[in-house]
Amino acid sequence: MDRFDAMQAFARVVEAGSFTKAADTLHMSKTTVTQLVQQLEARLRVKLLNRTTRRVNLTADGAAYYERVVRLLADMDDAETSLSSASAAPRGRLRVDVPSPLARTIIVPALPAFHARYPDIQFDMGVSDRMVDLLGESVDCVVRGGELTDQSLMARHVGDLRLGVYAAPGYLERAGTPVHPLELEDSHHRVVGFLWARLGTALPYAMRRGGEDLRLHGRYVLAVDDGNAYLEAGLAGLGVLWLPDYMAKAPLARGELAPLFEDWEMDPIPMYVAFPPNRHVSAKLRVFIDWIIELMARHAPVMPRAPR
């Protein structure tokens, strides 16, 4: 038995919650992963895991051992990284999940420059607006907009998305151009709804000007849970949109969207990089986070919070 492989397999089973998921992320067979964990238990003469048909759970001994294994694997990774050119050239596979519009508009177009800087980092990138189980899916980090509800995660505030209100010229010709946000509550106006993954529902849109402070719901004929589909619905004239500047920039330049209520203010959407608290921040993850901060500083820098 290779003790390193066995400890790595054990840690991945704990993080993934199953032997099957752990085997997939380690590129091993489920049988091999099972045998490694069994051999580790035999060597230690303790039961590390309780197996059920639905999930794998740690025993008390397993929980204590897992904490030590995570630290040991992290120390080994740091030791390797500190040698030769490893610290200057992080390498390995990085599993990340990012919102679809951010991936299409900002992250993926900038990846050639990242790859030129770090050619030995391989990305497995999930592109979605869904909730991600970082431990269960063995994801190293996620980039997400909105306040984080999972307080167990470690997070870095990497940017703020300024918002504006827009509509397609065709929609405005048909429904008229509203001059006050409350007009969007009228029966002849429509918005495009966005279903937030963590809630499964559309949230009201907050706007303010002077002493006016509004929370608008509007009526929609379509609500979606994907940012790219949300934009396309607005371009198709299905309703009014609330968009981050980076998503609106190109359609505005092409005349496909027109701005509304430019004298009204909206709170920006904070952007975070989040990762599990027990996941070692490897060299490759550190440089990715630093790169995301650089990228967002150019497209959506962190804004000072004005007193309310």
C-alpha positions as CSV (number, residue, x, y, z in Angstrom):
1,M,0.0,0.0,0.0
2,D,1.2,3.5,-0.9
3,R,0.4,5.5,2.3
4,F,0.3,8.8,0.4
5,D,-2.2,7.4,-2.2
6,A,-4.2,5.9,0.6
7,M,-4.4,9.1,2.6
8,Q,-5.2,11.1,-0.5
9,A,-8.0,8.6,-1.4
10,F,-9.4,8.8,2.2
11,A,-9.4,12.6,2.2
12,R,-11.1,12.7,-1.1
13,V,-13.8,10.2,-0.1
14,V,-14.5,12.4,3.0
15,E,-14.7,15.6,0.9
16,A,-16.8,14.0,-1.9
17,G,-19.1,12.0,0.4
18,S,-18.9,8.9,-1.7
19,F,-16.3,6.4,-3.1
20,T,-17.7,6.9,-6.6
21,K,-17.3,10.7,-6.7
22,A,-13.9,10.4,-5.1
23,A,-12.8,7.8,-7.7
24,D,-13.9,10.1,-10.5
25,T,-12.0,13.1,-9.2
26,L,-8.9,11.0,-8.6
27,H,-9.1,9.3,-12.0
28,M,-9.1,5.9,-10.3
29,S,-11.5,3.0,-10.3
30,K,-14.0,2.8,-7.4
31,T,-12.5,-0.6,-6.5
32,T,-9.0,0.9,-6.2
33,V,-10.2,3.8,-3.9
34,T,-12.1,1.3,-1.8
35,Q,-9.1,-1.0,-1.4
36,L,-6.8,1.9,-0.5
37,V,-9.2,3.1,2.3
38,Q,-9.6,-0.5,3.6
39,Q,-5.9,-1.0,3.6
40,L,-5.5,2.2,5.5
41,E,-8.0,1.1,8.1
42,A,-6.3,-2.2,8.4
43,R,-2.9,-0.5,9.0
44,L,-4.4,1.8,11.6
45,R,-6.6,-0.9,13.1
46,V,-9.5,1.5,13.4
47,K,-12.7,2.2,11.4
48,L,-12.4,5.5,9.7
49,L,-15.7,5.6,7.8
50,N,-19.3,4.5,8.3
51,R,-20.7,3.4,4.9
52,T,-24.4,3.6,4.0
53,T,-26.2,3.1,0.7
54,R,-26.6,6.9,0.4
55,R,-23.5,8.5,2.0
56,V,-20.2,7.9,3.7
57,N,-19.7,9.5,7.2
58,L,-16.7,9.8,9.4
59,T,-16.3,7.9,12.6
60,A,-14.9,9.8,15.6
61,D,-11.5,8.3,14.9
62,G,-11.9,9.1,11.3
63,A,-12.7,12.8,12.0
64,A,-9.6,13.1,14.1
65,Y,-7.4,11.4,11.5
66,Y,-8.9,13.4,8.6
67,E,-7.8,16.7,10.3
68,R,-4.3,15.4,10.6
69,V,-4.3,14.0,7.0
70,V,-5.4,17.3,5.5
71,R,-2.6,19.2,7.3
72,L,-0.1,16.5,6.3
73,L,-1.1,16.6,2.6
74,A,-1.0,20.4,2.7
75,D,2.6,20.3,4.2
76,M,3.7,17.8,1.5
77,D,2.2,20.1,-1.2
78,D,4.0,23.1,0.2
79,A,7.3,21.1,0.4
80,E,7.1,20.2,-3.3
81,T,6.0,23.7,-4.3
82,S,9.0,25.2,-2.5
83,L,11.5,23.2,-4.4
84,S,13.2,24.1,-7.7
85,S,11.0,26.1,-10.0
86,A,7.7,24.9,-8.6
87,S,7.0,28.1,-6.6
88,A,7.4,30.1,-9.8
89,A,5.4,27.6,-11.9
90,P,2.3,26.3,-10.1
91,R,0.9,23.2,-11.7
92,G,-1.9,20.7,-11.6
93,R,-5.6,20.5,-12.1
94,L,-7.9,23.2,-10.7
95,R,-11.7,22.6,-10.4
96,V,-13.6,25.9,-10.4
97,D,-17.2,27.0,-11.0
98,V,-18.1,30.5,-12.4
99,P,-21.2,32.3,-13.5
100,S,-22.0,31.8,-17.2
101,P,-22.0,35.5,-18.2
102,L,-18.8,36.2,-16.3
103,A,-17.2,33.2,-18.0
104,R,-18.3,34.1,-21.5
105,T,-17.6,37.9,-21.3
106,I,-14.6,38.2,-18.9
107,I,-12.9,35.0,-17.7
108,V,-12.6,32.8,-20.8
109,P,-11.4,35.6,-23.1
110,A,-8.6,36.4,-20.5
111,L,-7.5,32.8,-20.0
112,P,-4.9,32.8,-22.8
113,A,-2.9,35.3,-20.8
114,F,-3.3,33.2,-17.6
115,H,-2.2,30.1,-19.5
116,A,0.8,32.0,-20.9
117,R,1.8,32.9,-17.3
118,Y,0.9,29.5,-15.8
119,P,1.1,26.9,-18.6
120,D,1.0,23.9,-16.2
121,I,-2.3,24.6,-14.6
122,Q,-5.2,22.6,-16.1
123,F,-8.8,23.9,-15.6
124,D,-12.0,21.9,-15.1
125,M,-14.4,24.8,-15.2
126,G,-18.1,24.5,-14.4
127,V,-20.0,27.3,-16.1
128,S,-23.3,27.8,-14.3
129,D,-25.3,30.0,-12.0
130,R,-26.4,27.0,-9.8
131,M,-25.5,26.2,-6.2
132,V,-22.4,24.1,-6.0
133,D,-21.6,21.6,-3.2
134,L,-17.9,22.4,-3.0
135,L,-17.0,19.4,-0.8
136,G,-19.4,16.9,-2.4
137,E,-18.3,17.8,-5.9
138,S,-14.6,18.2,-5.0
139,V,-14.6,21.8,-6.4
140,D,-11.6,23.9,-5.4
141,C,-13.4,27.2,-5.5
142,V,-16.4,29.1,-6.9
143,V,-16.8,32.7,-8.2
144,R,-20.2,34.0,-7.2
145,G,-22.2,37.2,-7.1
146,G,-24.4,38.3,-4.1
147,E,-23.9,38.0,-0.4
148,L,-22.7,34.5,0.7
149,T,-25.2,32.6,2.8
150,D,-22.9,29.7,3.6
151,Q,-20.9,31.1,6.5
152,S,-18.8,27.9,6.7
153,L,-16.9,28.9,3.5
154,M,-13.8,31.0,3.3
155,A,-14.2,33.9,0.9
156,R,-12.4,36.8,-0.7
157,H,-14.3,39.9,-1.9
158,V,-12.9,40.3,-5.4
159,G,-15.1,42.9,-7.1
160,D,-18.4,44.7,-7.3
161,L,-20.8,44.7,-10.2
162,R,-22.4,48.1,-10.9
163,L,-26.0,47.7,-12.1
164,G,-28.1,49.6,-14.6
165,V,-31.7,49.2,-16.0
166,Y,-32.1,48.5,-19.7
167,A,-34.6,47.5,-22.4
168,A,-34.5,46.6,-26.0
169,P,-35.6,49.3,-28.5
170,G,-38.3,47.0,-29.8
171,Y,-39.7,46.6,-26.3
172,L,-39.8,50.3,-25.7
173,E,-41.5,50.9,-29.1
174,R,-44.2,48.4,-28.1
175,A,-44.7,49.2,-24.4
176,G,-43.5,52.8,-24.2
177,T,-40.5,54.3,-22.4
178,P,-41.1,54.5,-18.6
179,V,-39.8,57.6,-16.9
180,H,-40.3,56.4,-13.3
181,P,-39.5,52.9,-12.0
182,L,-43.0,52.5,-10.5
183,E,-44.3,52.4,-14.0
184,L,-42.8,48.9,-14.3
185,E,-45.5,47.7,-11.9
186,D,-48.2,48.7,-14.5
187,S,-50.0,46.0,-16.3
188,H,-48.6,46.9,-19.7
189,H,-44.9,46.7,-18.7
190,R,-42.9,43.5,-18.2
191,V,-39.5,42.7,-16.6
192,V,-37.4,39.6,-17.2
193,G,-37.2,37.6,-14.0
194,F,-34.0,36.1,-12.7
195,L,-34.3,33.0,-10.4
196,W,-31.5,33.1,-7.8
197,A,-30.1,29.6,-7.4
198,R,-29.9,29.7,-3.6
199,L,-33.6,30.7,-3.3
200,G,-35.2,29.4,-6.5
201,T,-37.2,32.6,-6.8
202,A,-37.0,36.1,-8.3
203,L,-36.0,38.8,-5.9
204,P,-37.3,42.4,-5.9
205,Y,-35.1,45.1,-7.5
206,A,-34.0,47.8,-5.1
207,M,-33.6,51.4,-6.4
208,R,-33.3,54.8,-4.8
209,R,-33.1,58.4,-5.7
210,G,-33.0,61.2,-3.1
211,G,-35.7,60.3,-0.5
212,E,-37.3,57.6,-2.7
213,D,-36.4,54.0,-1.9
214,L,-38.2,51.4,-4.0
215,R,-38.3,47.6,-4.2
216,L,-39.8,46.5,-7.4
217,H,-41.1,43.1,-8.4
218,G,-42.7,43.8,-11.8
219,R,-44.5,41.3,-13.9
220,Y,-42.7,38.8,-16.1
221,V,-43.6,36.4,-18.9
222,L,-40.3,34.7,-18.4
223,A,-38.0,34.1,-15.5
224,V,-34.7,32.2,-15.9
225,D,-31.8,30.9,-13.7
226,D,-29.0,31.6,-16.2
227,G,-27.4,35.0,-16.8
228,N,-26.8,34.5,-20.5
229,A,-30.4,33.4,-21.1
230,Y,-31.5,36.4,-19.0
231,L,-29.7,38.8,-21.3
232,E,-31.0,37.1,-24.4
233,A,-34.6,37.4,-23.1
234,G,-34.1,41.1,-22.8
235,L,-32.6,41.5,-26.2
236,A,-35.6,39.6,-27.6
237,G,-37.9,42.2,-26.1
238,L,-39.4,40.1,-23.4
239,G,-39.0,42.8,-20.7
240,V,-36.8,45.2,-18.8
241,L,-33.4,44.0,-17.5
242,W,-31.2,44.9,-14.5
243,L,-27.7,44.3,-15.8
244,P,-24.1,44.6,-14.5
245,D,-22.1,47.1,-16.6
246,Y,-19.9,44.4,-18.1
247,M,-22.9,42.6,-19.5
248,A,-24.6,45.7,-20.9
249,K,-21.5,47.3,-22.5
250,A,-21.5,45.4,-25.9
251,P,-25.3,45.4,-26.5
252,L,-25.4,49.2,-25.7
253,A,-22.6,49.8,-28.2
254,R,-24.5,47.9,-30.8
255,G,-27.7,49.8,-30.1
256,E,-29.5,46.6,-28.9
257,L,-30.3,48.0,-25.5
258,A,-31.2,51.5,-24.2
259,P,-30.6,52.7,-20.6
260,L,-33.5,53.6,-18.3
261,F,-33.6,55.6,-15.0
262,E,-30.0,56.8,-15.2
263,D,-30.6,59.2,-12.3
264,W,-31.5,56.3,-9.9
265,E,-29.0,54.3,-7.8
266,M,-28.7,50.6,-7.0
267,D,-26.4,48.8,-4.7
268,P,-23.6,46.9,-6.5
269,I,-23.5,43.1,-6.5
270,P,-20.5,41.9,-4.5
271,M,-18.4,39.2,-6.2
272,Y,-16.6,36.6,-4.1
273,V,-14.2,33.7,-4.6
274,A,-15.2,31.1,-2.1
275,F,-13.6,27.8,-1.1
276,P,-14.0,25.2,1.7
277,P,-12.3,26.1,5.0
278,N,-10.6,22.7,5.2
279,R,-9.3,22.8,1.6
280,H,-5.6,23.7,1.5
281,V,-5.0,26.8,-0.5
282,S,-2.5,25.4,-2.9
283,A,-0.1,27.4,-5.1
284,K,-2.3,27.0,-8.1
285,L,-5.4,28.1,-6.2
286,R,-3.6,31.1,-4.8
287,V,-2.5,32.3,-8.2
288,F,-6.0,31.8,-9.6
289,I,-7.5,33.9,-6.8
290,D,-4.9,36.6,-7.4
291,W,-5.6,36.6,-11.1
292,I,-9.3,36.9,-10.5
293,I,-8.7,39.9,-8.3
294,E,-6.5,41.5,-11.1
295,L,-9.2,40.7,-13.7
296,M,-12.1,42.1,-11.6
297,A,-10.0,45.2,-10.8
298,R,-10.1,46.0,-14.5
299,H,-13.7,45.2,-15.1
300,A,-15.6,45.5,-11.8
301,P,-13.3,46.8,-9.0
302,V,-14.4,46.7,-5.3
303,M,-16.3,49.9,-4.6
304,P,-16.2,51.8,-1.3
305,R,-19.3,51.4,0.7
306,A,-21.2,54.6,1.1
307,P,-22.9,55.2,4.5
308,R,-26.7,54.7,4.3
